Amino acid sequence: MSGTSLDGIDAVLVDLGQAKMQQLAQHYLPFDDTLKNNLLALHLPSHNELHQTQIIGNQLSKLYANAIQQLLNTTHLTSANIQAIGCHGQTIRHCPEHGYTLQIGNPALLAELTSITVINDFRSRDIAAGGQGAPLVPAFHDKVLRDPNTHRVVINIGGISNLTNLAPNIATSGFDCGPGNLLMDAWCMQHLAQPYDKNGEWAATGKVVPELLKQMLAEPFFALPPPKSSGRDLFNAAWLHSKLQGNEAAADVQMTLLELTSLSIAQVIHKHCAGTKEIYLCGGGARNQTLRNRLIALLPESRIQTTSALGVDSDFLEAIAFAWLAQQTLNGQPSNLPLVTGAKHACVLGAVHHA
């Protein structure tokens, strides 16, 4: 999994053949600055972008293969021991309103480099059926994190934040909440030359700018009813700069962005997930202590932990989910939730590239 945060690749080796899923190994491979900047550039129209998309897609596949080899080295396994790779690819456009989403990365090359069957392009089939193509991980949450007696909500805070509502005796629902880390990370890089604000320490030195927060929350996306999804196509540096007056202290903007992430999550939980008893966080934002403290303050009626408390590694949950999604594809089983994505019906997702 390489997500909207553009920080790197999460690779995980999972045994799904047991009664209880087993995480055998994990590896994180960070993107260098050049690749990250090239990927960011692809989010906007530019000269020769089709060629660049293919070249960078090949680069990504070589990095995916590198990460997979690290997993095999760690466990002393070979490609012959692996049933399949579930590879999400790197999103550079997400436009379900226009009937498409685009994740780059060359799956045929990845299959060639690893000698392992690759499943990719998980989102297009859902969009073809009228859905948003996202979020897809709620189906995995439903499979492994649901409790028959306890109302749980799972919140993934990656570049974009999304939630899964796991209420007893009610069908699973979920949707994107808004920006997770991507705006905070971009602002931190611009002003501190650091890829992220560790534990939200810089944000904690600032204060919320009420008028800026109000302007950001006025974005129509926040008022849309579920199902809904978003990405860098909407929430990006240009969007943020369009809201600024120019005289704000940098740390105050960072704290306001953290408040935006926190409030956009808390508000939809109160509106759509009333009665939540337990909240489980995953993704990079789960490590941001200032953000966690704000969520605890905004959602005092719920106990907040990470998914690691349930035995699912909060740092690698999305990568684990795409292993499960790949298994669903190979088994010919649907893995989208129409109530989550808005698709007209359940679909078998993914394209298969045999080794």
C-alpha positions as CSV (number, residue, x, y, z in Angstrom):
1,M,0.0,0.0,0.0
2,S,1.2,3.5,-0.9
3,G,-1.4,6.0,0.0
4,T,-2.3,9.7,-0.3
5,S,0.3,10.7,2.2
6,L,3.0,10.0,-0.4
7,D,5.4,9.0,2.4
8,G,6.3,5.5,1.1
9,I,5.3,1.9,0.8
10,D,3.8,-0.3,3.5
11,A,4.4,-4.0,2.7
12,V,3.1,-6.8,4.8
13,L,3.1,-10.6,4.5
14,V,-0.2,-12.1,5.8
15,D,-1.3,-15.7,6.2
16,L,-5.1,-15.7,5.5
17,G,-5.4,-19.5,5.5
18,Q,-5.8,-19.8,9.3
19,A,-8.9,-19.3,11.4
20,K,-7.3,-16.1,12.6
21,M,-5.3,-13.9,10.2
22,Q,-1.5,-13.9,11.0
23,Q,0.8,-11.1,10.2
24,L,4.1,-12.8,9.4
25,A,6.3,-9.8,8.5
26,Q,6.2,-6.1,7.6
27,H,8.5,-3.6,5.9
28,Y,8.3,0.1,5.3
29,L,10.1,1.6,2.3
30,P,10.1,5.4,2.3
31,F,9.9,7.5,-0.9
32,D,12.8,9.8,-1.6
33,D,12.1,13.5,-2.2
34,T,12.5,13.3,-5.9
35,L,9.9,10.5,-6.3
36,K,7.5,12.2,-3.9
37,N,7.8,15.5,-5.8
38,N,7.3,13.8,-9.1
39,L,4.2,12.0,-7.8
40,L,2.9,15.3,-6.5
41,A,3.4,16.9,-9.9
42,L,1.3,14.2,-11.6
43,H,-1.7,15.4,-9.6
44,L,-1.9,18.4,-11.9
45,P,-1.9,18.6,-15.7
46,S,1.6,19.1,-17.0
47,H,3.8,18.8,-20.1
48,N,4.3,15.1,-21.2
49,E,2.4,13.8,-18.2
50,L,1.3,10.6,-19.9
51,H,4.9,9.6,-20.5
52,Q,5.8,10.6,-17.0
53,T,3.0,8.6,-15.6
54,Q,4.3,5.4,-17.2
55,I,7.9,6.0,-16.3
56,I,7.1,6.7,-12.7
57,G,4.7,3.7,-12.6
58,N,7.6,1.5,-13.6
59,Q,9.7,3.1,-10.9
60,L,7.0,2.3,-8.4
61,S,6.8,-1.3,-9.5
62,K,10.5,-1.7,-8.9
63,L,10.2,-0.3,-5.4
64,Y,7.2,-2.6,-4.7
65,A,9.3,-5.5,-5.8
66,N,12.1,-4.3,-3.6
67,A,9.8,-4.2,-0.6
68,I,8.4,-7.6,-1.4
69,Q,11.9,-9.1,-1.5
70,Q,12.6,-7.7,1.9
71,L,9.6,-9.5,3.3
72,L,10.7,-12.8,1.7
73,N,14.2,-12.3,3.0
74,T,12.9,-11.7,6.5
75,T,10.8,-14.9,6.5
76,H,13.1,-17.1,4.4
77,L,10.3,-17.8,1.9
78,T,10.4,-17.7,-1.9
79,S,7.9,-16.4,-4.4
80,A,6.6,-20.0,-4.8
81,N,5.3,-19.8,-1.2
82,I,3.2,-16.7,-2.0
83,Q,-0.3,-17.0,-3.5
84,A,-0.7,-13.4,-4.7
85,I,0.3,-9.7,-4.2
86,G,-2.5,-7.2,-3.6
87,C,-1.1,-3.9,-4.9
88,H,-3.2,-0.8,-4.6
89,G,-0.9,1.4,-6.7
90,Q,-0.4,5.1,-6.2
91,T,-3.5,7.3,-6.7
92,I,-2.8,10.3,-8.9
93,R,-6.4,11.1,-9.8
94,H,-9.7,10.2,-8.1
95,C,-12.7,11.5,-10.0
96,P,-15.7,9.2,-9.5
97,E,-17.9,12.1,-10.5
98,H,-16.3,11.7,-14.0
99,G,-16.5,7.9,-13.9
100,Y,-12.8,7.1,-13.2
101,T,-10.0,6.7,-10.7
102,L,-6.3,6.3,-11.6
103,Q,-3.7,4.4,-9.6
104,I,-0.4,4.1,-11.3
105,G,2.2,1.3,-11.0
106,N,2.9,-1.4,-13.6
107,P,1.3,-4.6,-12.3
108,A,2.6,-6.7,-15.3
109,L,6.1,-5.6,-14.5
110,L,5.6,-6.3,-10.8
111,A,4.5,-9.9,-11.7
112,E,7.5,-10.3,-13.9
113,L,9.9,-9.0,-11.3
114,T,8.6,-11.1,-8.5
115,S,7.2,-14.2,-10.2
116,I,4.1,-13.8,-8.1
117,T,0.5,-13.2,-9.4
118,V,-0.5,-9.5,-8.9
119,I,-4.0,-8.1,-8.3
120,N,-4.4,-4.4,-8.8
121,D,-7.0,-1.8,-10.0
122,F,-9.4,-2.5,-7.1
123,R,-11.4,0.6,-7.4
124,S,-12.5,0.8,-11.1
125,R,-15.2,-2.0,-11.0
126,D,-17.0,-0.3,-8.1
127,I,-17.0,3.0,-10.0
128,A,-18.3,1.3,-13.1
129,A,-21.2,0.1,-10.9
130,G,-22.0,3.7,-9.9
131,G,-19.9,3.8,-6.8
132,Q,-17.2,6.1,-5.4
133,G,-14.6,3.4,-5.6
134,A,-13.7,4.3,-2.0
135,P,-13.3,3.7,0.7
136,L,-12.8,-0.1,0.2
137,V,-11.2,-1.0,3.5
138,P,-14.5,-1.0,5.5
139,A,-15.3,-4.4,4.1
140,F,-12.1,-5.7,5.7
141,H,-13.0,-3.9,9.0
142,D,-16.3,-5.6,8.9
143,K,-14.6,-9.0,8.5
144,V,-12.0,-8.7,11.3
145,L,-12.9,-5.9,13.7
146,R,-16.7,-6.1,14.2
147,D,-18.0,-7.1,17.6
148,P,-21.6,-8.4,17.8
149,N,-22.4,-6.5,21.0
150,T,-20.4,-3.3,20.9
151,H,-20.8,-0.3,18.6
152,R,-17.4,0.4,17.2
153,V,-16.0,2.9,14.7
154,V,-12.7,2.5,12.9
155,I,-11.0,5.7,11.8
156,N,-8.1,5.5,9.3
157,I,-6.1,8.8,9.3
158,G,-3.9,8.7,6.3
159,G,-3.6,11.5,3.8
160,I,-7.4,11.5,3.8
161,S,-9.3,10.3,6.9
162,N,-12.2,7.9,6.5
163,L,-14.3,5.9,8.9
164,T,-16.1,2.6,9.2
165,N,-19.3,2.4,11.3
166,L,-19.6,-1.1,12.9
167,A,-22.9,-0.9,14.8
168,P,-24.4,-4.2,16.1
169,N,-27.2,-5.6,14.0
170,I,-26.8,-2.8,11.4
171,A,-25.1,-3.1,8.0
172,T,-21.6,-1.7,7.9
173,S,-21.3,1.8,6.5
174,G,-18.4,4.1,5.9
175,F,-17.1,7.1,4.0
176,D,-14.3,9.7,3.7
177,C,-14.4,12.4,6.4
178,G,-12.0,14.9,4.8
179,P,-8.3,15.7,5.0
180,G,-6.3,13.6,7.4
181,N,-2.5,14.3,7.3
182,L,-1.9,15.6,3.8
183,L,-2.5,19.3,4.5
184,M,-0.6,19.2,7.8
185,D,2.3,17.3,6.2
186,A,2.5,19.8,3.3
187,W,2.4,22.8,5.6
188,C,5.1,21.2,7.9
189,M,7.3,20.6,4.9
190,Q,6.9,24.1,3.6
191,H,7.8,25.8,6.9
192,L,10.0,23.3,8.8
193,A,11.4,21.2,5.9
194,Q,10.1,18.1,7.7
195,P,7.8,15.5,6.2
196,Y,5.4,15.6,9.1
197,D,4.8,17.1,12.5
198,K,5.9,14.4,14.9
199,N,3.3,13.8,17.6
200,G,1.7,17.2,16.6
201,E,4.4,18.9,18.7
202,W,4.6,22.0,16.4
203,A,0.8,22.3,16.1
204,A,0.6,22.2,19.9
205,T,2.6,25.5,20.0
206,G,0.0,27.3,18.0
207,K,-3.6,28.2,18.4
208,V,-6.7,27.7,16.3
209,V,-7.5,30.6,13.9
210,P,-11.4,30.7,14.1
211,E,-12.0,32.5,10.8
212,L,-9.7,30.2,8.9
213,L,-11.3,27.1,10.4
214,K,-14.7,28.5,9.5
215,Q,-13.7,29.0,5.9
216,M,-12.3,25.5,5.6
217,L,-15.3,23.9,7.1
218,A,-17.5,25.8,4.6
219,E,-16.1,23.5,1.9
220,P,-19.2,21.8,0.4
221,F,-17.6,18.4,0.7
222,F,-18.2,18.4,4.5
223,A,-21.9,18.9,4.1
224,L,-22.4,16.1,1.5
225,P,-24.2,13.1,2.8
226,P,-22.5,9.7,2.6
227,P,-21.4,7.9,0.5
228,K,-18.6,10.2,-0.4
229,S,-14.9,10.1,-1.1
230,S,-12.2,12.6,-1.7
231,G,-8.4,13.1,-2.2
232,R,-5.7,15.5,-3.4
233,D,-7.9,16.5,-6.3
234,L,-9.8,18.7,-3.8
235,F,-7.7,19.0,-0.6
236,N,-4.3,20.2,-1.7
237,A,-1.9,23.1,-1.1
238,A,-3.7,25.3,-3.5
239,W,-7.0,24.7,-1.7
240,L,-5.3,25.7,1.6
241,H,-3.6,28.8,0.3
242,S,-6.9,30.0,-1.1
243,K,-8.3,30.2,2.4
244,L,-5.3,32.1,4.0
245,Q,-5.2,35.8,4.5
246,G,-1.4,35.7,4.5
247,N,-0.8,37.1,8.0
248,E,-1.4,34.0,10.0
249,A,1.4,32.6,12.2
250,A,2.6,29.3,10.7
251,A,2.2,27.3,13.9
252,D,-1.4,28.7,14.2
253,V,-2.2,27.4,10.7
254,Q,-0.8,24.0,11.6
255,M,-3.0,23.8,14.7
256,T,-6.0,24.9,12.7
257,L,-5.4,22.2,10.2
258,L,-5.2,19.7,13.0
259,E,-8.5,21.0,14.4
260,L,-10.0,20.6,10.9
261,T,-9.0,17.0,10.8
262,S,-10.3,16.4,14.3
263,L,-13.6,18.3,13.9
264,S,-14.4,16.7,10.5
265,I,-14.0,13.3,12.1
266,A,-15.9,14.1,15.4
267,Q,-18.8,15.9,13.6
268,V,-19.6,12.9,11.3
269,I,-19.4,10.5,14.2
270,H,-21.9,12.5,16.1
271,K,-24.1,12.8,13.1
272,H,-23.9,9.4,11.5
273,C,-22.6,7.1,14.3
274,A,-24.6,8.0,17.4
275,G,-24.0,5.7,20.3
276,T,-20.4,4.7,19.4
277,K,-18.8,3.1,22.4
278,E,-15.3,2.3,21.0
279,I,-13.2,4.1,18.4
280,Y,-10.1,2.5,16.9
281,L,-7.5,4.5,15.0
282,C,-5.1,3.4,12.3
283,G,-2.9,5.0,9.8
284,G,-0.1,7.6,10.3
285,G,-2.4,10.0,12.1
286,A,-2.9,7.5,14.9
287,R,0.6,8.3,16.0
288,N,-0.1,12.0,16.3
289,Q,-0.6,12.5,20.1
290,T,-2.0,16.0,19.8
291,L,-4.5,14.8,17.3
292,R,-5.5,11.9,19.5
293,N,-5.9,14.2,22.4
294,R,-8.3,16.4,20.4
295,L,-10.3,13.4,19.4
296,I,-10.5,12.3,23.0
297,A,-11.7,15.7,24.0
298,L,-14.3,16.0,21.2
299,L,-15.6,12.4,21.7
300,P,-15.6,11.9,25.5
301,E,-18.4,9.3,25.3
302,S,-16.2,6.9,23.3
303,R,-13.1,4.9,24.4
304,I,-10.3,5.7,21.8
305,Q,-7.5,3.2,21.1
306,T,-5.6,2.0,18.0
307,T,-6.5,-1.1,16.1
308,S,-3.4,-2.7,17.5
309,A,-5.4,-3.2,20.7
310,L,-7.6,-5.6,18.6
311,G,-4.6,-7.5,17.2
312,V,-4.4,-5.7,13.8
313,D,-1.3,-3.6,13.4
314,S,-2.5,0.1,13.1
315,D,0.5,1.0,11.0
316,F,0.0,-1.7,8.4
317,L,-3.8,-2.2,8.5
318,E,-4.4,-0.9,5.0
319,A,-1.7,-3.1,3.5
320,I,-3.2,-6.1,5.3
321,A,-6.7,-5.1,3.9
322,F,-5.4,-5.2,0.3
323,A,-4.0,-8.7,0.9
324,W,-7.5,-9.7,2.0
325,L,-9.1,-7.9,-1.0
326,A,-6.7,-9.8,-3.3
327,Q,-7.8,-13.1,-1.8
328,Q,-11.4,-12.1,-2.4
329,T,-10.6,-11.4,-6.0
330,L,-8.9,-14.8,-6.5
331,N,-11.9,-16.5,-4.8
332,G,-14.4,-14.7,-7.1
333,Q,-16.0,-13.1,-4.0
334,P,-17.4,-9.5,-4.0
335,S,-15.5,-7.1,-1.7
336,N,-17.1,-3.7,-2.1
337,L,-19.9,-2.6,0.2
338,P,-22.5,-0.7,-1.8
339,L,-23.8,1.0,1.4
340,V,-20.2,2.4,1.7
341,T,-19.3,3.3,-1.9
342,G,-22.8,3.9,-3.3
343,A,-22.4,1.2,-6.0
344,K,-25.6,-0.3,-7.4
345,H,-24.5,-3.8,-6.4
346,A,-21.7,-5.8,-4.9
347,C,-18.8,-6.5,-7.3
348,V,-15.7,-8.7,-7.6
349,L,-12.9,-6.1,-7.6
350,G,-9.5,-6.1,-9.1
351,A,-7.6,-7.1,-12.2
352,V,-5.4,-10.2,-12.1
353,H,-2.0,-10.4,-13.7
354,H,-0.8,-14.0,-13.5
355,A,2.9,-14.8,-12.7
